[in-house]
Amino acid sequence: MKIIRRVGASPHERGSMTGDTCPDIFELNDGRFAVIGIEATEALDPELPADAARGENERIVVITRETLVRAKADIPAE
């Protein structure tokens, strides 16, 4: 598994002064995406709708709206 590119603007481009610890989205060489965000599994797990499930090895992370909106143009349609 390897990161092949950042999806969207870098933290620095989104206004982070250091660019060190900000949400980020990366495309992986197998077509999946990796997300750096704030871990919020405990808080949001009870909020999941009835038709959603989280595997034991999965976590819920939160990213800013700006991170996702700025990534939209870089997300492939298929």
N, C-alpha and C positions, 0 to 999 in steps of 0.2 A: 504494500500500500504506500503510495507516494502522493504528495501534494503536487499538482501540475500548474495550478494558478490560483490567484486570489480572485474572488468574484466580487465585483464592486470596488468602491473606493477604499483606500488604505485608512487606518485610523488617523494618521497624520492629515490626510486629505479631508477627513470629516471633522477636523478641528482639535484632535488630541494634541496636547502640547508635547508629550513625550512619545506617543505612539506605542507605548510598551504594553499597556493592559487595557485593551478595548475589544469590544465584540468584533468578530471577523468571520468571513465565510470563505471556504476554499473548495475547489473542485479536485477530486481525487482521480488517479489514473484509471480506476475501475468504473468511473461514471457517478460514483456517490459524492456526497458533499460532507465536509466537516465544518462544524460551527463552534466557535469560541463564544461563550456567553456566560451569564451568571447562572449557576446551578440553582434550580427552583423546584426540584422534583417533589420534595415534601409539601411545599406550599400549594403546588398546582395539581398534584395527583388526584386529590379529592374533587377537583373542579373539572376533570375530564368528562366529556359527554359519555353517555351510556354506550355509544357505538365506537368508542376509542379505547385502546388498551396500550399499556406500556410493558414491555418485556422486562424481566428481572435484570438484564444487563443494559437496559436503556435508561437514560436520564432526560429530564426536561430541562432545557436551558432557555434563557431569555436573552434576546438581543434587542437593540434599540430599533425603533421604526426606521430611523434614518439609515441604519446599516442595511436593512432589507430593501428599502426603497432605492438606495443607491446601487444595490446589486442587481436590481430587476433587469436592466439592460444587458447584463452579462450572463443571465441565466438562459441556457439553451431552451428552445421551444420543445425539443424532443430529445 
